[in-house]
């Protein structure tokens, strides 16, 4: 019995020792597993944090982009596409800002904010952003010299209404230039440079280009590329002696249009006197601009200072 007991005890002791070793191994494994799990989780969440951060920062960039005047509305689809491709995992805030800017774009009512599409300033010092696009619609054929002339879709009804009102008064307002692509403006500018070079053979290239730009805007700086400008009937200064000009002087503001380049504002606009060139800004602003005797540059400064 005693021998058996001893043997059993040895067996039991041996088993106990093995159990201890096994337990120790299990504990070590558990610890290792826990450490690995923790490491794995940390590793997994970190990029998520980065993603959130980058999505956040890109949405800030988006905001900045969309704040960059009303171009957000106008640039519309192209910009929106850029946004979605640049940050695939968009935060809900940037999505909602996109939706709101799109709905603004769809809304034809001109806004009062300096960022509103109808107050967007384009001039030699303020070029349009690269790749600028605008949704356009055809001007009513009866008022357009060429087939399919285009204008900003949000303002084309005001242009058609103005031409219709003039027609009722026996005045023939004919749009001879409206929306231009950047490529078209480039052609016009290059032609003007050639023309001025021929007219002023003694001028330097710089002088020629500078002067040409006051007549045909440098590509990217023309209001025609914005889609809110039209030229009526004749691009001659003598247009100021026509009944069309007189009618526009009295009624254009009622439809939201201003004569953009006044004779006495050339130093500010950087553009020669153009009695034929009209720009849509919205009725309220057009009337105020006329009342104040400002050009658009002065009016925008005035709005900034009287916020
Ligand atoms: Zn023009």
Boltz pocket constraint, residues with backbone or C-beta under 6 A from the ligand:
constraints:
  - pocket:
      binder: B
      contacts: [[A, 177], [A, 224], [A, 229], [A, 230], [A, 231], [A, 274], [A, 276], [A, 277], [A, 278]]
      max_distance: 6.0
